[in-house]
Amino acid sequence: MGHGAVWFKANPPAGAFEAALTSALSQWVPEHVLEPLAVDVGHGWSLLPDGGDLFRDVLNRGPADPRAWEEPLRPYASMRHALIPHAEEIELLGAPSARTTALPGISDRVIAGNTALRPDDLTRLRELRPRLVDWCMELADVGSRPLADGTTRRTGLRPATSAGLSREGCCPGADGHRPAAPGDSLPPGHPYGRCG
């Protein structure tokens, strides 16, 4: 193909929207994402060029300064801000919605269905609900606009200067620079709701 290493992603039905989202992001925010080599929306498949080391792999090589998170979060936040006008389009592509006003209910459902945490931890989480409601109301009152919540769980944020970040994205490639792949971190959710 002449592209070097490539990544094929076959999403399960619940994440099939990611193929269409990958394609759309490459049009809306091309400076922040990898351009897919091919996308099959019907199957939920995408083929992407190699984007370099994952942040978790870089962290596994040795100690990293906690500030390593700061640099990748700047372009990530910039990308998410640029996607605000596309929130409804992202939802129409099938990405799950997690609007600010819905977050307390989503939290309630997640806590109620959790079987991994100890009862005292679940109680503490339930006790935090009033704070969550207050934060969500505050964000809604200031007009903070949410985005749809794509829930890709691949940890793809890259560390800052230790990995050589590009000005346009947060992830180094073979040459030390490349924009993020749409599945690298979490595609749009509330701009303050997720950072990795």
Disulfide bonds with the S-S distance in Angstrom:
none
